[in-house]
Amino acid sequence: MFTVKVSDELYEHCLKVANNHNFGNRYTANGSKEQQLTGIIGQSVVMNGLGLGIVDGSDGFDNGIDLIINSKKIDVKTMGRTTDVKPNFTNNFLKLQDYFETDIYIFCSYHKLKKEVTVCGWIDKATFSNKRSLFPKGSVRQRSDGTTFTTFADLYEIDMKYLNDVNSFDELKSQL
């Protein structure tokens, strides 16, 4: 895993995109503007790091396909956090997104206070399907710091240990 500082310029661009476009196009659990901003930031950092530009929002909802590399459809999943990512952390994925025709997930975390994106790793959809854990809507989940939250929708979790580790965008691109 590796961490990238989000420039003020990129942050402002992503904020503008989030304020001018609605990326929530599911029947439920579309994400607040803050959650959508987190996703736009994560996706833009990954796209920029791979030399693919940044999110502009003009195409609206993308059906879960954020980018395509080597003919593989990739979805960048970004969680907002207020702590640094640790190897024992888990990544969340809403079950209702499972039907999207993606091949690979890149999991990221956005540290809202430091304005940093950590690229946690990636996993192909088949392996993800075998390694994830399902927590039905209303489940109470406990974080490693002892705090809890109640799931607002059916939720999959994937532990960091199951992700393919990468240490740079060059390494990520070569593995994809």
PyMOL commands that set and color helices and strands:
alter all, ss='L'
color gray80, all
select helices_A, chain A and resi 8-20+33-49+95-97+125-131+160-162+169-175
alter helices_A, ss='H'
color red, helices_A
select strands_A, chain A and resi 2-5+67-69+72-81+90-94+104-111+116-124+133-135+140-142+148-150+155-159
alter strands_A, ss='S'
color yellow, strands_A
deselect
rebuild
show_as cartoon
